[in-house]
Amino acid sequence: MKYPIIAYGDPVLRKKATAIEPDEYPHIKELVNDMFETMYNARGVGLAAPQIGLSMRLFVVDATPFDDEEPELANFKKAFINAQIIDETGEEWGFNEGCLSIPDVREDVYRKPTIKISYYDENWKHHEDTISGMAARIIQHEYDHIEGKLFTDKLSPLRKRLIEKRLGDISKGAVKVDYRMKFPNAKKGR
């Protein structure tokens, strides 16, 4: 099932997501599959549960589109449940990021290149991994979502002012996208 993606301006994107327990969400594998389907439909490489309106600590990542630059990403497709970033190391590097909840806005964001992360997969198996490069960046971006943060929060005050109108337009639904979205401030009857 493909979910509509929640647009910038919805309060769910600003709320710190809650941890989930195995017995509390018995259909987690189905949800993970639906999230991958939703993400692929929108041509994304990551999607967090708050982006489909669920305030839970869950996100999915598929970094394989970057395997031409980083061959080790050829099969990097994972679900992260109750993730905790333990450490971020290295010298920050910039990359032009975008977000499915903020269509048509891309900005340079600086992040540390290596992370250590603790999480559960969709089978409730615990992992503690050290991840570097593009996969680490995608994970950091999605992790921010479950912490109630957006990539635009990392921009300078000047850059934020320059995109303020575009962000307002997105929340009103005044943006063209080729995937389903829910806009928090859209006029009814559009």
C-alpha positions in Angstrom: 0.0 0.0 0.0 1.3 3.5 -0.9 0.7 6.1 1.7 0.4 9.8 1.0 3.5 11.7 2.1 2.9 14.4 4.8 4.0 17.9 3.6 6.1 20.5 5.4 4.1 22.3 8.0 2.3 19.3 9.5 2.9 19.1 13.3 3.7 15.3 13.1 7.0 16.3 11.4 8.0 18.4 14.4 7.2 15.8 17.1 9.8 13.6 18.6 8.6 10.1 17.6 7.9 7.4 20.3 9.7 4.0 20.5 7.6 1.0 19.6 7.5 -2.4 21.2 7.3 -5.7 19.3 3.9 -6.8 20.7 2.5 -3.3 20.2 2.9 -3.4 16.4 2.5 -7.0 15.2 2.3 -6.0 11.5 5.6 -4.2 11.4 6.9 -6.1 8.4 3.8 -5.1 6.4 4.3 -1.5 7.4 8.0 -1.6 6.4 7.1 -3.1 3.0 4.4 -0.4 2.5 7.0 2.3 3.5 9.5 1.0 0.9 6.7 0.9 -1.7 5.7 4.5 -0.8 9.4 5.6 -0.9 10.0 4.0 -4.3 6.9 5.5 -5.8 8.2 8.9 -4.9 11.7 8.1 -6.1 13.2 8.6 -2.6 16.1 6.9 -0.9 14.7 7.1 2.7 11.4 7.5 4.4 10.5 8.0 8.1 7.2 7.0 9.7 6.4 10.6 10.6 6.4 11.3 6.9 3.4 9.1 6.5 1.7 10.5 9.6 2.9 7.9 12.1 4.8 9.3 15.1 6.9 6.2 15.7 10.7 5.6 15.7 10.8 3.8 12.3 12.5 4.6 9.1 13.6 2.8 5.9 16.6 3.4 3.7 17.7 2.2 0.3 21.1 3.6 -0.7 21.6 1.5 -3.8 21.1 4.4 -6.2 24.5 5.6 -5.0 26.3 2.3 -5.6 28.0 3.8 -8.8 29.9 6.1 -6.4 30.1 3.8 -3.5 30.0 0.1 -4.7 29.5 -1.2 -1.1 26.0 0.3 -1.3 24.9 -2.2 -4.0 22.5 -4.0 -1.5 22.2 -1.3 1.2 18.4 -1.6 2.0 17.4 -1.6 5.6 14.7 -0.8 8.1 15.6 0.9 11.4 13.3 0.5 14.4 14.0 2.4 17.7 17.3 3.7 16.3 19.7 5.6 18.4 22.7 7.3 16.9 25.5 6.7 19.5 28.3 8.7 17.8 29.0 10.9 14.8 32.6 11.3 13.8 34.8 12.9 11.1 35.0 16.3 9.4 31.6 17.5 8.2 31.0 17.4 4.5 28.3 19.1 2.4 25.8 17.5 0.1 22.8 18.9 -1.7 19.9 17.3 0.2 16.2 17.2 -0.6 13.2 15.6 1.2 10.0 14.0 0.0 8.0 16.1 2.6 9.6 19.3 1.1 9.4 18.8 -2.7 11.4 21.0 -5.0 13.6 22.4 -2.2 17.3 21.3 -2.2 20.0 22.8 -0.1 23.6 22.0 0.9 23.6 20.4 4.4 26.7 19.5 6.3 26.9 16.3 8.3 29.6 14.1 9.8 30.7 11.3 7.5 30.6 8.3 10.0 28.0 7.2 12.5 27.6 4.5 15.0 24.0 3.4 15.3 22.0 1.0 17.5 18.7 -0.3 16.1 16.3 -3.2 15.5 15.4 -4.5 12.1 11.9 -5.6 11.0 12.5 -9.0 12.6 13.3 -7.4 15.9 16.9 -8.4 15.6 19.3 -5.9 17.4 22.2 -4.4 15.4 24.9 -2.0 16.3 26.7 -0.8 13.1 29.3 1.8 12.1 28.3 3.3 8.8 30.1 5.9 6.6 29.6 7.9 3.5 26.3 8.4 1.7 24.5 5.7 3.7 25.4 7.5 6.9 24.0 10.7 5.4 20.7 9.2 4.4 20.4 7.6 7.9 21.2 10.9 9.6 18.5 12.6 7.5 15.9 10.0 8.3 17.0 9.9 12.0 16.4 13.7 12.2 12.8 13.0 11.1 12.1 10.7 14.1 13.7 13.4 16.3 11.2 16.0 15.0 13.9 17.8 12.9 14.1 18.6 9.2 17.1 19.3 7.0 16.0 22.9 6.6 16.7 23.3 10.4 20.4 22.9 9.5 20.4 25.9 7.1 21.8 29.4 7.9 19.2 32.0 8.9 19.7 33.7 5.5 19.1 30.5 3.5 16.0 29.8 5.7 14.6 33.3 4.9 15.3 32.8 1.1 13.2 29.6 1.0 10.5 30.7 3.5 7.9 31.5 0.8 8.5 28.2 -1.0 8.0 26.3 2.3 4.8 28.2 2.9 3.6 27.3 -0.6 4.4 23.6 0.0 2.3 23.5 3.2 -0.6 25.0 1.3 -0.3 22.5 -1.5 0.9 25.0 -4.1 3.5 22.6 -5.5 3.5 20.1 -8.3 4.4 16.5 -7.3 3.9 13.2 -9.0 3.2 11.3 -5.8 0.3 11.6 -3.3 0.8 14.1 -0.5 -1.2 15.6 2.4 -0.8 19.3 2.8 -1.6 20.7 6.3 -2.7 24.2 5.1 -4.3 23.4 1.8 -7.6 25.1 1.1 -10.5 22.7 1.2 -12.2 21.9 -2.1 -9.0 22.1 -4.2 
